[in-house]
Amino acid sequence: MRLTGGNNDLRRIDVFNSGPMGNGWYYSVGGFFRQTDGVRDPQFSADKGGQFSATLSKRWDSGEVSFYARHTDDNNAFYTAIPLLSRNNGNDLSSFPGLNAQTGTLLGRDFRNVDLLVRPNGQTLRRDLADGRGVNIDVFGGELNWEAGHWTIADRVNVMSGSAPTYALFTGDAPQRLSDFIASYGTTGSGSFTKGGGAVDPNQQVLEAGWWSVDKRLNSFTNDLRLSRELFAGNTLTVGASYATYSSADTWHLGNTMSLTAQNNARRIDVALDNGQQATRQGFTSSAFLNLRAQYDGENIAAFIADEWELNARLRLDLGARYERQSVTGDVHDTATVDLDGNAATLYDNATSAALVSTRRIDQDDEAFSWTAGLNFKLNDSNSLFARVNSGVKFPGFDNLRDGQDRVQEVDQYELGLKSGASAYDLYLTAFYNTFKNSPFQAFLANGSNFTAVGDSRARGLEVEAAIRPFGGFELAGTGVWLDAKYRNYREFTGNQVMRQPKRQFRITPSYYWMLPFGDLKLFATYSYIGDRFADLANSQRLPSYDMLDIGANLHVGEHWEMTASGSNVTDTLGLTEGNMRVPGAATGGVFMGRPIAGRQYQMSVAYRW
């Protein structure tokens, strides 16, 4: 059992128990429950939920069969891009006034519970932002491993059913003064707070953000069967087949734009126009720009063969090939733009997307052949060389086909490396070259348009993973990647750096381990550096480099007790994981929309094992 606590009112309990039941039967049960205000406090429980799982297995001399079940009910806040101050060509960032970049969020109780306009005559849909990005999923399955003569049989089956909603805030353009926002309607007016009333200062910085509602009902069944046999000494052949059927029922309401104060835990603003028009309803300036209703079904069937051959004591070869066929059908409801109440003076619902009864059909079959080949050459007991070539595919998904992106993605990967290790060190050095064809991109822009593109890219680089242990319990470990990734045949974006991929990144982790009279103690820290990147295809939104420091300690007392303390980003660095693809272009007026990493976080856990 483990109890965990931390800042932001983090509370978590993990419980797990396993053991024999007699006569070859074994069991395990366990799970967790967690609740926290989140790394950015939205004034309600940002993360709340848990999981329960159980397994039952039976062992014989010839093999084992096991069954498992897992229920997950978990909800997590979705943190959107926030305004930041940008200087020096995007290289220097700081907090926007009233919204701390390390701890702040626009999310707040003011618009936690809303009624979204979805149908004529005032019909609404009630949604709770605390449900965030959630899952309510049940998974059941089983696994068989059996020795039958010279053959080894392995079969795995999995059944999944549940829902995965996303209720989240999506920001658009950079903030502006309330007076300028009102002027965009071509008239004058005033603003007041939706909750609590009170006039809003015309100089108040405001922005528009959408309250998006996405509901997905998911089901799947998968089965993987493989048979292995040693053909002769040092050579093992594996043949198999896999089958999967899956479905998704989607109901989306994207848009639902609100006028918000640009501050931590933002508040909605209702605008009163002097020309008699009604611009807002409960702070909403628009309803959905996309009402998607769709039902998709997919089926994948594959056959594969693999062979691993130890040619001699120093040389090992493995080969594999896979043929797969995917069939997807679906019905996507047509949409129309309507004025929900038929009143042109109520501006907030004049351009509402409404799903119609009529549908358009998706019906596509794809097939592809994939293969891999790998070679490992042992130089001596401490060193070996390896090489691998892969050629694979990724079939278009439901959303790709909905948007007409029906090409099969092709991926070719090449790598060459060195593995070296001894008691005092470990070293993995890998050079790689990858090509990607028909890679799709899709984003719903702030103006409601659906931007799509398809193109190619290539990536080459070097990856290093190493550790040295020069004395006692001290270890210095590190990882690093140099990457040169560029778009090819990608419209006007050809030659640009692949978005969100830094050319350089590395992590260094020193640690020290002590044996103590009553147990053991390990202290560790990790320094991370992430290089410059771009947030968009056009390479117009620069994400500057940043570094951060994490620290921790782990203590074992006797055979039963364990205590762990850790801190992440203890230097409280302001670093960005992404910008805002929904708004093309660079910073506007020195303001940049981006998603920062979380600020300084601490947590501690105590575990007891029996």
C-alpha positions as CSV (number, residue, x, y, z in Angstrom):
1,M,0.0,0.0,0.0
2,R,1.3,3.5,-0.9
3,L,0.0,6.9,0.3
4,T,1.1,9.9,-1.7
5,G,0.6,13.6,-1.0
6,G,1.9,16.8,-2.5
7,N,1.4,20.4,-3.2
8,N,-1.9,21.4,-5.0
9,D,-3.6,19.2,-2.4
10,L,-2.5,16.0,-4.0
11,R,-3.9,12.9,-2.3
12,R,-3.5,9.4,-3.7
13,I,-3.7,5.9,-2.4
14,D,-2.4,2.7,-4.2
15,V,-3.2,-0.8,-3.0
16,F,-2.0,-4.0,-4.5
17,N,-2.1,-7.6,-3.3
18,S,-1.1,-10.9,-5.0
19,G,-0.3,-14.4,-4.2
20,P,-1.0,-18.1,-4.6
21,M,-4.4,-19.7,-4.0
22,G,-3.3,-23.3,-4.1
23,N,-3.4,-26.0,-6.7
24,G,-1.6,-23.8,-9.2
25,W,-3.9,-20.9,-9.0
26,Y,-2.7,-17.3,-8.5
27,Y,-4.5,-14.0,-8.1
28,S,-3.8,-10.3,-7.9
29,V,-6.0,-7.3,-7.1
30,G,-5.2,-3.6,-6.9
31,G,-5.9,-0.1,-7.9
32,F,-5.5,3.5,-7.0
33,F,-7.6,6.6,-6.3
34,R,-6.3,10.2,-6.8
35,Q,-7.6,13.7,-6.3
36,T,-5.8,17.0,-6.7
37,D,-6.4,20.6,-7.5
38,G,-4.0,20.1,-10.4
39,V,-0.7,21.7,-11.4
40,R,-2.7,24.8,-12.2
41,D,-5.6,25.3,-9.8
42,P,-8.9,25.7,-11.7
43,Q,-10.9,26.3,-8.4
44,F,-12.2,22.7,-8.5
45,S,-10.7,19.2,-8.5
46,A,-8.6,19.2,-11.6
47,D,-7.7,15.5,-11.5
48,K,-10.0,13.0,-9.8
49,G,-10.5,9.3,-10.4
50,G,-9.0,5.9,-10.1
51,Q,-8.6,2.4,-11.4
52,F,-9.3,-1.2,-10.1
53,S,-7.8,-4.3,-11.7
54,A,-7.8,-8.0,-10.9
55,T,-6.1,-11.1,-12.5
56,L,-6.5,-14.8,-12.1
57,S,-4.1,-17.3,-13.5
58,K,-3.6,-21.1,-13.5
59,R,-0.2,-22.8,-14.1
60,W,0.6,-26.2,-15.3
61,D,3.8,-27.9,-16.3
62,S,3.0,-27.2,-19.9
63,G,2.0,-23.6,-19.6
64,E,-0.2,-21.0,-18.1
65,V,-3.6,-19.3,-18.7
66,S,-4.5,-16.0,-17.2
67,F,-7.5,-13.7,-17.1
68,Y,-7.7,-10.0,-16.2
69,A,-10.3,-7.2,-15.7
70,R,-9.7,-3.5,-15.3
71,H,-12.1,-0.6,-14.7
72,T,-10.8,3.0,-15.1
73,D,-12.8,6.0,-14.2
74,D,-10.6,9.1,-14.3
75,N,-10.9,12.7,-15.2
76,N,-8.1,15.2,-15.8
77,A,-8.1,18.9,-16.5
78,F,-7.1,19.9,-20.0
79,Y,-4.8,23.0,-19.8
80,T,-5.0,25.1,-22.9
81,A,-2.6,27.7,-24.2
82,I,-2.4,31.0,-22.2
83,P,-1.2,34.4,-23.1
84,L,2.5,35.2,-22.5
85,L,4.7,38.2,-23.1
86,S,7.2,37.6,-25.8
87,R,10.4,39.6,-26.5
88,N,13.6,39.3,-28.5
89,N,12.1,37.5,-31.5
90,G,10.3,34.9,-29.2
91,N,13.4,34.0,-27.3
92,D,12.4,35.7,-24.0
93,L,9.1,34.9,-22.4
94,S,7.4,36.1,-19.2
95,S,4.0,36.0,-17.5
96,F,1.1,38.0,-18.9
97,P,-0.1,40.5,-16.3
98,G,-2.6,38.8,-14.0
99,L,-1.9,35.3,-15.2
100,N,1.2,33.5,-13.8
101,A,2.9,31.4,-16.4
102,Q,4.0,28.7,-13.9
103,T,0.8,28.3,-11.9
104,G,-2.0,30.1,-13.6
105,T,-4.8,28.9,-15.8
106,L,-7.9,30.5,-17.5
107,L,-10.0,27.6,-16.1
108,G,-12.2,28.6,-13.2
109,R,-15.5,28.0,-11.4
110,D,-17.2,30.9,-13.3
111,F,-17.7,28.7,-16.4
112,R,-17.2,25.2,-14.9
113,N,-20.9,24.3,-15.4
114,V,-22.4,25.6,-18.6
115,D,-25.5,25.1,-20.8
116,L,-24.4,24.9,-24.4
117,L,-26.9,26.0,-27.1
118,V,-27.3,23.0,-29.4
119,R,-30.8,23.0,-30.9
120,P,-33.5,25.5,-31.9
121,N,-35.9,27.0,-29.4
122,G,-33.3,27.3,-26.7
123,Q,-32.4,23.6,-26.3
124,T,-29.2,23.2,-24.4
125,L,-26.6,20.6,-23.3
126,R,-25.4,20.7,-19.7
127,R,-21.6,20.1,-19.4
128,D,-19.1,20.1,-16.5
129,L,-15.5,21.3,-17.1
130,A,-14.4,19.2,-14.1
131,D,-15.0,16.1,-16.3
132,G,-12.1,17.4,-18.3
133,R,-10.4,14.8,-20.4
134,G,-11.7,11.6,-19.0
135,V,-12.1,7.9,-19.5
136,N,-14.7,5.5,-18.1
137,I,-13.5,2.3,-19.6
138,D,-13.8,-1.5,-18.9
139,V,-11.2,-3.9,-20.2
140,F,-11.3,-7.7,-20.0
141,G,-8.9,-10.2,-21.4
142,G,-7.0,-13.3,-21.3
143,E,-3.7,-14.9,-22.2
144,L,-2.6,-18.4,-23.0
145,N,1.0,-19.6,-23.1
146,W,1.4,-23.3,-23.8
147,E,4.0,-25.9,-24.8
148,A,2.6,-28.4,-27.3
149,G,5.3,-30.8,-28.4
150,H,7.9,-28.7,-30.4
151,W,5.6,-25.7,-30.6
152,T,4.9,-22.9,-28.3
153,I,1.4,-21.4,-28.5
154,A,0.7,-17.8,-27.3
155,D,-2.8,-16.3,-27.6
156,R,-3.9,-12.9,-26.3
157,V,-7.5,-11.6,-26.3
158,N,-8.8,-8.2,-25.2
159,V,-12.2,-6.6,-25.0
160,M,-12.7,-2.9,-24.3
161,S,-15.8,-0.8,-23.9
162,G,-16.5,2.7,-22.5
163,S,-16.4,6.4,-23.1
164,A,-13.7,8.9,-23.4
165,P,-15.1,12.5,-23.3
166,T,-13.2,15.7,-23.6
167,Y,-14.7,18.9,-22.1
168,A,-12.1,21.6,-22.4
169,L,-11.3,25.2,-23.1
170,F,-9.5,26.1,-26.4
171,T,-8.1,29.6,-26.7
172,G,-7.9,31.7,-29.9
173,D,-6.4,35.1,-30.6
174,A,-4.2,37.1,-28.2
175,P,-6.0,39.3,-25.7
176,Q,-7.2,42.9,-26.4
177,R,-8.9,45.6,-24.5
178,L,-12.6,45.2,-23.9
179,S,-13.3,48.5,-25.7
180,D,-11.5,47.2,-28.8
181,F,-13.4,43.9,-28.6
182,I,-16.7,45.8,-28.5
183,A,-15.6,48.1,-31.4
184,S,-15.1,45.0,-33.6
185,Y,-18.9,44.8,-33.7
186,G,-19.0,48.2,-35.4
187,T,-20.7,50.0,-32.5
188,T,-20.2,51.1,-29.0
189,G,-21.3,49.3,-25.8
190,S,-20.3,48.1,-22.3
191,G,-19.4,44.9,-20.5
192,S,-20.5,43.4,-17.3
193,F,-19.6,40.2,-15.5
194,T,-21.9,37.3,-16.3
195,K,-21.8,36.0,-12.7
196,G,-22.2,38.6,-9.9
197,G,-22.8,41.5,-12.3
198,G,-20.7,44.7,-12.0
199,A,-19.3,46.8,-14.8
200,V,-16.1,45.7,-16.5
201,D,-13.4,48.3,-17.1
202,P,-13.2,49.1,-20.9
203,N,-9.4,48.8,-20.6
204,Q,-9.7,45.2,-19.1
205,Q,-7.7,42.7,-21.3
206,V,-10.1,40.1,-22.7
207,L,-9.8,37.1,-25.0
208,E,-12.1,34.7,-26.6
209,A,-12.0,31.0,-25.8
210,G,-14.2,28.1,-26.9
211,W,-15.9,25.6,-24.5
212,W,-15.5,22.4,-26.5
213,S,-17.6,19.3,-25.9
214,V,-16.4,16.0,-27.4
215,D,-18.2,12.7,-26.5
216,K,-16.8,9.4,-27.7
217,R,-18.3,5.9,-27.1
218,L,-15.6,3.3,-27.8
219,N,-15.6,-0.5,-28.3
220,S,-13.0,-2.9,-29.4
221,F,-12.1,-6.6,-29.6
222,T,-8.6,-7.8,-30.4
223,N,-7.0,-11.2,-30.6
224,D,-3.4,-12.1,-31.3
225,L,-2.3,-15.7,-32.0
226,R,1.3,-16.8,-32.6
227,L,3.1,-20.2,-32.8
228,S,6.8,-20.6,-32.3
229,R,9.2,-23.5,-33.0
230,E,12.9,-24.0,-33.0
231,L,13.6,-25.3,-36.5
232,F,17.2,-26.2,-35.6
233,A,19.8,-25.2,-33.0
234,G,19.9,-21.4,-32.8
235,N,16.9,-20.8,-35.2
236,T,13.4,-20.0,-33.9
237,L,10.5,-19.4,-36.3
238,T,7.3,-17.6,-35.3
239,V,4.1,-17.4,-37.4
240,G,0.8,-15.8,-36.3
241,A,-2.3,-13.8,-37.1
242,S,-4.1,-10.9,-35.4
243,Y,-7.7,-9.7,-35.7
244,A,-9.2,-6.5,-34.4
245,T,-12.7,-5.0,-34.7
246,Y,-13.5,-1.6,-33.2
247,S,-16.0,1.3,-33.3
248,S,-16.4,4.9,-32.2
249,A,-19.6,6.9,-31.8
250,D,-18.8,10.6,-31.8
251,T,-20.8,13.6,-30.9
252,W,-18.9,16.9,-31.0
253,H,-19.8,20.5,-30.3
254,L,-16.8,22.6,-31.1
255,G,-16.7,26.4,-30.8
256,N,-19.1,27.8,-28.1
257,T,-16.8,30.9,-27.8
258,M,-16.9,32.9,-24.6
259,S,-15.6,36.4,-23.9
260,L,-13.3,36.1,-20.9
261,T,-11.1,38.3,-18.7
262,A,-7.4,37.5,-19.5
263,Q,-6.5,36.6,-15.9
264,N,-6.0,33.6,-13.7
265,N,-9.4,31.8,-13.2
266,A,-11.0,33.9,-15.8
267,R,-14.6,35.3,-15.6
268,R,-17.2,35.6,-18.4
269,I,-18.2,38.9,-19.7
270,D,-21.6,39.8,-21.2
271,V,-21.5,42.7,-23.7
272,A,-24.4,45.1,-24.2
273,L,-24.2,46.9,-27.6
274,D,-25.6,50.3,-28.1
275,N,-27.2,49.4,-31.5
276,G,-29.8,47.1,-29.9
277,Q,-28.2,43.9,-31.0
278,Q,-27.5,41.2,-28.4
279,A,-23.8,40.0,-28.7
280,T,-23.7,37.5,-25.9
281,R,-25.7,34.9,-24.0
282,Q,-24.3,34.0,-20.5
283,G,-20.9,35.2,-21.8
284,F,-21.0,33.2,-25.0
285,T,-20.3,35.1,-28.2
286,S,-21.1,32.2,-30.4
287,S,-22.4,28.6,-30.5
288,A,-20.8,25.6,-32.2
289,F,-19.0,26.1,-35.5
290,L,-18.9,22.3,-35.8
291,N,-21.6,19.9,-34.7
292,L,-20.2,16.5,-35.6
293,R,-22.3,13.3,-35.3
294,A,-20.6,10.2,-36.7
295,Q,-20.5,6.4,-36.3
296,Y,-17.4,4.5,-37.4
297,D,-16.5,0.8,-37.6
298,G,-13.2,-0.7,-38.4
299,E,-11.7,-4.1,-38.9
300,N,-8.0,-5.2,-39.2
301,I,-6.8,-8.6,-40.1
302,A,-3.0,-9.4,-40.3
303,A,-0.7,-12.3,-40.8
304,F,3.0,-12.3,-39.8
305,I,6.1,-14.4,-39.8
306,A,9.4,-13.8,-38.0
307,D,12.6,-15.7,-37.7
308,E,15.5,-15.3,-35.3
309,W,18.7,-17.0,-36.2
310,E,21.8,-17.2,-34.1
311,L,24.3,-17.9,-36.9
312,N,27.2,-18.4,-34.5
313,A,28.3,-17.2,-31.1
314,R,28.9,-13.7,-32.4
315,L,26.3,-13.1,-35.1
316,R,22.5,-12.9,-34.7
317,L,20.0,-12.2,-37.5
318,D,16.3,-11.6,-37.2
319,L,13.8,-11.1,-40.0
320,G,10.1,-10.3,-40.0
321,A,7.2,-9.6,-42.4
322,R,3.6,-8.6,-41.9
323,Y,0.6,-8.3,-44.2
324,E,-2.4,-6.4,-43.0
325,R,-5.7,-5.3,-44.3
326,Q,-7.9,-2.6,-42.8
327,S,-11.6,-2.0,-43.6
328,V,-13.4,1.1,-42.3
329,T,-17.0,2.1,-42.8
330,G,-18.7,5.1,-41.3
331,D,-21.6,7.5,-41.5
332,V,-20.9,11.2,-40.9
333,H,-24.0,13.4,-40.6
334,D,-24.2,16.4,-43.0
335,T,-24.3,19.8,-41.3
336,A,-25.9,23.1,-42.0
337,T,-25.3,26.6,-40.7
338,V,-28.5,27.9,-39.0
339,D,-29.8,30.7,-36.8
340,L,-31.1,28.8,-33.8
341,D,-33.7,31.3,-32.7
342,G,-34.4,32.9,-36.1
343,N,-33.6,36.3,-34.7
344,A,-30.8,38.1,-36.5
345,A,-30.4,40.5,-33.6
346,T,-29.1,37.8,-31.3
347,L,-25.7,37.5,-32.8
348,Y,-24.4,34.7,-30.6
349,D,-26.4,31.9,-32.4
350,N,-26.7,33.3,-35.9
351,A,-24.1,30.9,-37.4
352,T,-24.6,27.6,-35.5
353,S,-23.5,24.3,-37.0
354,A,-26.3,21.7,-36.8
355,A,-26.1,18.0,-37.7
356,L,-28.7,16.9,-40.2
357,V,-30.5,13.6,-40.6
358,S,-28.7,13.0,-44.0
359,T,-25.3,11.4,-43.9
360,R,-22.3,10.8,-46.1
361,R,-20.7,7.4,-46.3
362,I,-17.2,6.4,-45.5
363,D,-16.1,3.1,-47.0
364,Q,-12.4,2.4,-47.5
365,D,-10.2,-0.7,-47.7
366,D,-6.5,-0.6,-47.4
367,E,-3.8,-3.2,-47.4
368,A,0.0,-3.1,-46.9
369,F,3.1,-5.2,-46.4
370,S,5.6,-4.3,-43.7
371,W,9.0,-5.9,-43.0
372,T,12.0,-5.6,-40.7
373,A,15.6,-6.9,-40.7
374,G,18.1,-6.7,-37.9
375,L,21.7,-7.8,-37.3
376,N,23.7,-8.0,-34.1
377,F,27.4,-8.6,-34.2
378,K,29.2,-9.3,-30.9
379,L,32.7,-7.9,-30.8
380,N,33.5,-9.3,-27.4
381,D,31.8,-9.8,-24.0
382,S,31.5,-6.0,-23.5
383,N,30.8,-4.6,-27.0
384,S,28.5,-5.3,-29.9
385,L,27.3,-3.6,-33.1
386,F,23.8,-3.6,-34.4
387,A,21.9,-2.5,-37.5
388,R,18.2,-2.5,-38.3
389,V,16.0,-1.6,-41.2
390,N,12.2,-1.2,-40.9
391,S,9.6,-0.5,-43.5
392,G,6.1,0.0,-42.2
393,V,2.8,1.8,-42.6
394,K,0.1,3.5,-40.6
395,F,-3.4,3.3,-42.0
396,P,-5.7,6.3,-41.9
397,G,-7.8,6.7,-38.8
398,F,-11.5,7.6,-38.4
399,D,-10.8,11.4,-38.2
400,N,-8.4,11.2,-41.2
401,L,-11.0,9.6,-43.4
402,R,-13.7,12.1,-42.2
403,D,-11.5,14.9,-43.5
404,G,-10.7,13.2,-46.8
405,Q,-7.1,12.3,-45.7
406,D,-7.3,8.7,-47.1
407,R,-3.6,8.0,-47.9
408,V,-1.7,5.2,-46.1
409,Q,1.3,6.7,-44.3
410,E,4.6,5.0,-45.1
411,V,7.5,4.9,-42.7
412,D,11.1,3.7,-43.4
413,Q,13.6,3.5,-40.6
414,Y,17.3,2.8,-40.6
415,E,19.6,2.6,-37.6
416,L,23.2,1.6,-36.9
417,G,24.6,1.5,-33.4
418,L,27.0,0.3,-30.7
419,K,26.2,-1.3,-27.4
420,S,28.9,-1.4,-24.8
421,G,28.8,-2.2,-21.1
422,A,30.8,-3.3,-18.1
423,S,30.5,-3.0,-14.3
424,A,31.7,0.6,-14.4
425,Y,29.7,1.9,-17.4
426,D,27.0,1.4,-20.0
427,L,26.9,3.0,-23.5
428,Y,24.3,2.9,-26.3
429,L,25.1,4.9,-29.4
430,T,22.6,4.9,-32.3
431,A,22.6,6.8,-35.6
432,F,19.3,6.8,-37.4
433,Y,17.6,8.0,-40.6
434,N,13.8,8.0,-41.0
435,T,11.5,8.9,-43.9
436,F,7.7,9.5,-43.6
437,K,5.4,9.8,-46.5
438,N,1.8,11.0,-46.6
439,S,1.8,12.3,-43.0
440,P,-1.5,14.1,-42.4
441,F,-2.0,17.3,-40.3
442,Q,-5.3,18.7,-39.1
443,A,-6.3,21.6,-36.9
444,F,-9.6,23.5,-36.3
445,L,-8.5,27.1,-36.4
446,A,-9.8,29.9,-34.2
447,N,-12.0,31.2,-37.0
448,G,-13.7,27.8,-37.2
449,S,-12.1,26.6,-40.4
450,N,-10.7,23.1,-40.7
451,F,-7.1,23.2,-41.9
452,T,-5.7,20.0,-43.3
453,A,-2.5,19.2,-45.1
454,V,-0.6,16.0,-46.2
455,G,3.1,15.7,-47.0
456,D,6.4,14.0,-46.3
457,S,9.3,14.5,-43.9
458,R,12.7,13.0,-43.2
459,A,14.7,12.8,-40.0
460,R,18.3,12.0,-39.3
461,G,20.1,12.1,-36.0
462,L,22.2,10.6,-33.3
463,E,21.0,9.2,-29.9
464,V,23.2,8.6,-26.9
465,E,22.4,6.8,-23.7
466,A,25.2,6.3,-21.2
467,A,26.1,5.8,-17.5
468,I,29.3,5.7,-15.6
469,R,29.9,4.3,-12.1
470,P,33.4,5.5,-11.1
471,F,33.2,4.7,-7.4
472,G,31.0,3.5,-4.6
473,G,27.3,4.1,-5.1
474,F,27.8,7.0,-7.4
475,E,26.3,6.9,-10.9
476,L,26.2,9.6,-13.6
477,A,23.7,8.8,-16.3
478,G,22.7,10.7,-19.3
479,T,20.7,10.7,-22.6
480,G,21.0,13.0,-25.5
481,V,19.5,13.4,-29.0
482,W,20.6,15.4,-32.0
483,L,17.9,15.6,-34.6
484,D,17.6,17.2,-38.0
485,A,14.0,16.8,-39.1
486,K,12.6,18.6,-42.2
487,Y,9.4,18.6,-44.1
488,R,9.4,17.4,-47.7
489,N,6.7,17.8,-50.4
490,Y,4.6,19.6,-47.8
491,R,3.1,22.5,-49.7
492,E,4.7,25.9,-48.7
493,F,6.1,24.2,-45.6
494,T,8.8,22.2,-47.5
495,G,12.2,22.6,-46.0
496,N,10.8,23.8,-42.6
497,Q,11.8,22.1,-39.3
498,V,9.3,19.5,-38.2
499,M,7.0,21.2,-35.6
500,R,7.7,20.7,-31.9
501,Q,10.9,18.7,-32.6
502,P,14.1,20.3,-31.1
503,K,17.4,19.8,-32.8
504,R,19.1,19.2,-29.5
505,Q,17.9,17.8,-26.1
506,F,19.7,16.0,-23.3
507,R,19.2,14.9,-19.7
508,I,21.9,14.3,-17.1
509,T,21.1,12.3,-13.9
510,P,23.6,12.0,-11.1
511,S,22.7,9.7,-8.2
512,Y,24.2,8.2,-5.1
513,Y,23.2,5.0,-3.4
514,W,24.1,4.1,0.2
515,M,23.7,0.9,2.1
516,L,22.6,1.7,5.6
517,P,22.3,-0.4,8.8
518,F,18.5,-0.3,8.6
519,G,18.1,-0.2,4.8
520,D,19.3,1.9,1.8
521,L,19.0,5.4,0.5
522,K,19.3,6.8,-3.0
523,L,19.5,10.5,-3.8
524,F,19.1,11.6,-7.4
525,A,18.6,14.7,-9.6
526,T,17.9,15.2,-13.3
527,Y,19.0,18.3,-15.4
528,S,17.1,18.6,-18.7
529,Y,17.7,20.8,-21.6
530,I,15.2,21.1,-24.5
531,G,16.4,23.1,-27.5
532,D,14.6,25.6,-29.8
533,R,11.5,24.3,-31.6
534,F,8.7,25.7,-33.7
535,A,5.0,25.3,-32.8
536,D,3.6,25.3,-36.3
537,L,4.2,24.0,-39.8
538,A,5.2,27.5,-41.0
539,N,7.9,27.8,-38.4
540,S,6.5,31.2,-37.4
541,Q,5.9,30.4,-33.7
542,R,9.2,29.9,-32.0
543,L,9.3,27.9,-28.9
544,P,12.6,28.9,-27.1
545,S,14.9,26.5,-25.5
546,Y,14.7,25.9,-21.7
547,D,16.3,23.8,-19.0
548,M,14.9,22.5,-15.7
549,L,16.0,20.5,-12.7
550,D,14.2,17.7,-10.9
551,I,15.3,16.2,-7.6
552,G,14.4,13.2,-5.5
553,A,15.2,10.7,-2.8
554,N,14.2,7.1,-2.1
555,L,14.6,5.4,1.3
556,H,14.0,1.7,2.2
557,V,13.7,0.8,5.8
558,G,13.8,-2.9,6.6
559,E,12.0,-5.2,4.3
560,H,8.6,-3.5,4.4
561,W,8.9,0.3,4.3
562,E,9.7,2.7,1.5
563,M,9.6,6.5,1.4
564,T,10.0,8.6,-1.7
565,A,10.2,12.4,-2.0
566,S,10.5,14.3,-5.3
567,G,10.4,17.7,-6.8
568,S,9.9,18.6,-10.4
569,N,11.0,21.8,-12.1
570,V,12.4,23.0,-8.8
571,T,14.0,26.0,-10.6
572,D,10.5,27.1,-11.6
573,T,11.5,27.4,-15.2
574,L,9.2,28.9,-17.8
575,G,9.3,26.5,-20.7
576,L,6.8,25.9,-23.5
577,T,5.7,22.5,-24.8
578,E,3.7,24.0,-27.7
579,G,2.2,27.2,-29.0
580,N,-1.2,27.7,-30.5
581,M,-1.7,26.1,-33.9
582,R,-5.2,27.4,-34.0
583,V,-3.9,30.9,-34.6
584,P,-1.4,31.1,-37.5
585,G,1.5,33.5,-37.2
586,A,3.9,34.8,-34.6
587,A,3.3,36.9,-31.5
588,T,0.9,39.8,-31.9
589,G,1.8,43.0,-30.1
590,G,4.3,41.2,-27.9
591,V,1.8,38.6,-26.8
592,F,2.2,35.0,-27.6
593,M,-0.3,32.1,-26.9
594,G,1.6,29.1,-25.6
595,R,1.3,26.1,-23.2
596,P,3.9,26.3,-20.5
597,I,5.3,23.4,-18.5
598,A,4.0,23.2,-14.9
599,G,5.9,25.2,-12.3
600,R,7.6,23.9,-9.2
601,Q,5.9,20.7,-7.9
602,Y,6.7,18.5,-4.8
603,Q,5.3,15.2,-3.6
604,M,6.1,12.5,-1.1
605,S,4.9,8.9,-0.7
606,V,5.1,6.2,2.0
607,A,4.7,2.6,1.0
608,Y,4.3,-0.6,3.1
609,R,4.8,-4.0,1.5
610,W,3.8,-7.3,3.1
